[in-house]
Amino acid sequence: MSAPRPIIPGTSYLITRRCSERRFFLKPHPTVNHIVLYCLAFAAYRCDILIHAFVVLSNHYHIVLTDPRGLLPHFEQLFDVLVARALNALYRRSEAFWAPGTYSAVQLVDPEAILDKIAYTLANPVSAGLVSRSDLWPGLISRPKDIGAPPKRVRRPNHFFRQHGPQALPKEVPFGLVPPPCFGHLPLEQFRELVASRAGAAEDEARRKRQGRPFLGRRAVLRQSIYDRPASSEPGFKLNPRVAAGDPEKRKGALERLRAFVEAYRRAWKQFRAGIRMAVFPAGTWKLRWEVGVLCEAPS
């Protein structure tokens, strides 16, 4: 039994999902960029998700977000299904689009962790050795100046999506980036400058680590086939962190709460399987609450 993931309203996360076999199914292209942005805008709008930063590389994406209503699994399912179906139709393929398993969701415990993961996200094309500056990346990537800007309208792509009828998705969806709630006390321009400074430092560090090795470059990125994948092998048995915090004590507390949740969940699950339908699951239980209707504690 895999460890359950608590879904608590108001939590911020770094979300990551990879393509099947690390293939470049998300490779930048105007049509692909449009489809993915519309799917992101629609899923965020439908599930009231607050997007703070994002990047879409050729074989994976990162999103830093806050989930006010505890609907992260709904958001991820909707976003991933729409992207997979639309791009598989574009590529005339029917095999699995995403890597086996589920998405990675790292809980961001404090403001420092949120800022750190925003910088990590924005510097990702540089860290991956693709382009020397993130503003050269030809795919989808957010910018510090976009945070807090008036939402723009993302038009529904002509490809794949129904244009008429009751199952047609909205013709336009509003989409904008917002500062994380924990930074609401800062003036908007100050927060943008803070993000730009941190992301710039992350890019500088990524360039330093390359020790003069050349970057792939945007032209080479655009020439790649969607069936290509990185030449380097994926390291096996990597740690999969579930929480991140700038303050070690806050991280320790978050891990203790996570362990307590898993223990309480498994006790309740054992009772439920034994036929005790009044078993009470811990706050944050998601799948069994939505799909089975089990009893859950109220969030503290």
C-alpha positions in Angstrom: 0.0 0.0 0.0 1.6 3.3 -1.1 1.7 6.1 1.5 -1.4 8.3 1.3 -1.1 12.0 0.6 -3.0 14.4 2.8 -4.9 17.1 0.9 -5.4 20.1 3.2 -7.1 23.3 1.9 -4.7 26.2 1.7 -1.6 24.2 1.1 1.1 25.3 -1.4 2.9 22.8 -3.5 5.6 22.2 -6.2 3.9 19.9 -8.7 6.0 17.9 -11.2 4.9 15.4 -13.8 7.1 13.6 -16.4 6.2 12.2 -19.9 6.3 8.5 -20.6 9.8 7.2 -21.0 11.0 10.8 -20.7 10.0 11.4 -24.3 9.8 15.0 -25.6 6.0 15.0 -25.9 5.8 18.6 -24.5 8.5 19.9 -26.9 7.9 23.6 -27.6 5.7 24.4 -30.6 3.1 27.2 -31.0 0.2 24.6 -31.1 1.6 22.6 -28.2 2.2 25.8 -26.1 -1.4 26.9 -26.8 -3.0 23.6 -25.9 -1.0 23.2 -22.7 -1.7 26.8 -21.6 -5.4 26.5 -22.3 -5.6 23.2 -20.3 -3.7 24.8 -17.4 -5.9 27.9 -17.4 -9.1 25.8 -17.6 -8.1 23.4 -14.9 -7.0 26.2 -12.5 -10.2 28.1 -13.2 -12.4 25.1 -12.6 -10.7 24.1 -9.4 -9.9 27.6 -8.0 -6.2 26.9 -8.0 -3.8 29.8 -7.5 -0.8 29.6 -9.9 2.4 31.3 -8.8 4.9 30.0 -11.3 5.3 27.4 -14.0 7.5 26.0 -16.7 6.9 23.3 -19.3 10.1 21.6 -20.6 10.1 19.1 -23.4 9.5 16.1 -21.1 8.1 17.4 -17.9 6.5 20.4 -16.2 6.8 22.2 -12.8 4.0 24.3 -11.3 4.1 26.2 -8.0 0.6 26.7 -6.8 -1.7 27.1 -3.8 -4.8 24.9 -3.4 -7.4 27.0 -1.4 -10.2 24.4 -1.5 -8.4 21.1 -1.3 -9.0 20.2 -4.9 -5.5 19.4 -6.0 -6.2 15.9 -7.2 -9.2 17.1 -9.3 -7.0 19.8 -10.8 -4.2 17.4 -11.6 -6.5 14.8 -13.1 -8.3 17.4 -15.2 -5.1 19.1 -16.4 -3.2 15.9 -17.2 -6.1 14.2 -18.9 -6.8 17.2 -21.2 -3.1 17.6 -22.1 -2.6 13.9 -22.8 -5.8 13.5 -24.9 -5.2 16.7 -26.9 -1.5 16.1 -27.6 -2.0 12.4 -28.4 -4.6 13.4 -30.9 -2.2 16.0 -32.4 0.6 13.4 -32.7 -1.8 10.7 -33.9 -0.8 8.3 -31.1 -2.7 6.4 -28.5 -0.1 5.1 -26.1 0.5 6.4 -22.5 1.4 10.0 -22.5 2.6 10.4 -18.8 5.1 8.2 -16.9 3.5 5.4 -14.8 2.3 6.4 -11.4 1.1 9.8 -10.3 2.4 13.3 -10.1 4.9 14.6 -7.5 3.5 17.1 -5.0 6.0 18.6 -2.6 4.3 20.4 0.2 5.8 23.9 0.7 5.8 24.5 4.4 6.9 28.1 4.7 7.5 31.3 2.6 11.2 30.5 2.1 10.3 27.1 0.6 7.8 28.7 -1.8 10.2 31.3 -2.9 12.9 28.7 -3.4 10.7 26.5 -5.6 9.5 29.5 -7.6 13.1 30.3 -8.4 13.9 26.7 -9.1 11.0 26.5 -11.5 11.9 29.7 -13.4 15.6 28.7 -13.7 14.8 25.2 -14.8 15.6 25.6 -18.5 19.1 26.9 -17.5 19.6 24.2 -14.8 18.7 21.5 -17.4 21.4 22.8 -19.8 18.9 23.8 -22.5 19.4 27.6 -22.8 21.8 30.0 -21.2 18.9 32.3 -19.9 15.4 31.4 -19.0 14.0 34.1 -21.3 15.4 32.2 -24.3 13.3 29.2 -23.6 10.8 28.8 -26.5 8.3 26.8 -24.5 5.8 27.9 -21.8 7.4 29.6 -18.8 6.1 32.3 -16.4 8.0 35.6 -15.7 8.3 37.5 -12.5 6.6 40.5 -14.1 3.6 38.4 -14.9 2.8 37.9 -11.2 -0.1 40.0 -10.2 -0.7 41.3 -13.7 -4.3 41.5 -15.0 -5.5 38.1 -16.1 -5.4 37.5 -19.8 -8.0 35.5 -21.8 -6.7 32.2 -23.2 -8.7 31.2 -26.2 -9.8 27.6 -26.7 -7.5 25.9 -29.4 -9.2 24.9 -32.6 -7.4 21.5 -32.5 -9.1 18.6 -30.7 -11.5 20.6 -28.5 -15.2 20.6 -29.3 -16.3 24.0 -30.7 -20.0 23.5 -30.1 -22.5 21.6 -28.0 -23.0 20.9 -24.3 -19.6 19.2 -23.9 -17.6 22.1 -25.4 -15.2 23.8 -23.1 -15.3 27.6 -22.7 -14.3 29.6 -25.7 -12.1 31.7 -23.5 -10.7 31.2 -19.9 -9.1 33.8 -17.7 -5.6 33.1 -16.5 -3.2 35.0 -14.4 -0.4 34.5 -11.9 -0.9 35.6 -8.3 1.5 36.1 -5.4 1.4 33.3 -2.8 -1.0 34.2 0.1 1.9 34.2 2.6 3.5 37.1 0.7 0.3 39.2 0.6 1.9 41.7 3.1 4.5 42.7 0.5 3.9 45.4 -2.2 3.5 43.6 -5.5 6.5 45.2 -7.1 8.7 44.3 -4.2 7.6 40.7 -4.4 8.3 40.6 -8.2 11.8 42.0 -7.5 12.4 39.4 -4.8 11.4 36.6 -7.3 13.5 38.0 -10.1 16.5 38.3 -7.8 16.2 34.7 -6.5 15.6 33.3 -9.9 18.5 35.2 -11.3 20.8 33.8 -8.6 19.5 30.3 -9.4 20.4 30.8 -13.0 23.9 32.2 -12.1 24.5 29.1 -10.0 23.3 26.8 -12.8 25.7 28.5 -15.3 28.6 28.2 -12.8 28.0 24.5 -12.3 28.2 23.9 -16.1 31.9 25.1 -15.9 31.9 26.4 -19.5 30.1 23.5 -21.1 27.8 24.8 -23.9 24.0 24.9 -23.6 21.9 22.9 -26.1 20.3 26.1 -27.4 16.8 26.9 -28.5 17.3 25.9 -32.2 18.5 22.5 -31.2 15.6 22.1 -28.8 13.1 22.9 -31.6 14.8 20.5 -34.0 14.3 17.5 -31.6 11.7 14.9 -32.3 8.9 14.3 -29.8 10.2 10.7 -29.6 13.7 11.7 -28.6 14.7 11.7 -24.9 17.7 12.8 -22.9 20.9 11.0 -23.6 21.6 10.7 -19.8 19.9 8.0 -17.9 17.5 8.7 -15.1 19.1 8.0 -11.7 17.3 5.1 -10.0 16.0 5.0 -6.5 16.0 8.7 -6.0 14.5 10.2 -2.9 11.1 11.6 -3.5 10.6 14.4 -1.0 7.1 15.2 0.2 7.8 18.4 2.1 10.2 21.4 1.7 10.9 24.2 4.2 13.5 26.9 4.7 13.3 26.4 8.4 14.6 23.0 9.6 12.3 23.0 12.6 9.3 23.6 10.4 10.3 20.8 8.1 10.7 18.5 11.0 7.2 19.4 12.3 5.7 18.9 8.8 7.3 15.4 8.6 6.0 14.5 12.0 2.5 15.6 11.0 2.8 13.6 7.8 3.9 10.5 9.7 1.0 10.9 12.1 -1.4 11.3 9.2 -0.2 8.1 7.5 -0.4 6.1 10.8 -3.9 7.4 11.5 -5.0 6.7 7.9 -3.7 3.1 8.0 -5.4 2.4 11.3 -8.7 3.7 10.0 -8.2 1.8 6.7 -7.7 -1.4 8.6 -10.9 -0.9 10.6 -12.8 0.0 7.4 -11.6 -3.1 5.7 -12.7 -5.1 8.7 -16.3 -3.9 8.2 -16.3 -0.9 10.6 -18.0 1.6 8.4 -17.9 4.3 11.1 -14.1 4.3 11.1 -12.9 7.9 11.2 -10.1 8.8 8.8 -7.7 11.8 9.5 -8.3 15.2 8.1 -6.8 15.4 4.6 -8.0 12.0 3.5 -9.1 12.6 -0.1 -9.8 9.7 -2.4 -11.8 7.6 0.1 -13.8 10.7 1.1 -14.7 11.7 -2.5 -15.2 8.2 -3.9 -16.5 6.2 -1.0 -17.7 8.8 1.5 -15.8 7.7 4.6 -16.0 9.7 7.7 -13.1 12.2 8.3 -12.0 14.4 11.0 -12.4 18.2 10.5 -9.2 20.1 9.7 -7.7 21.7 12.8 
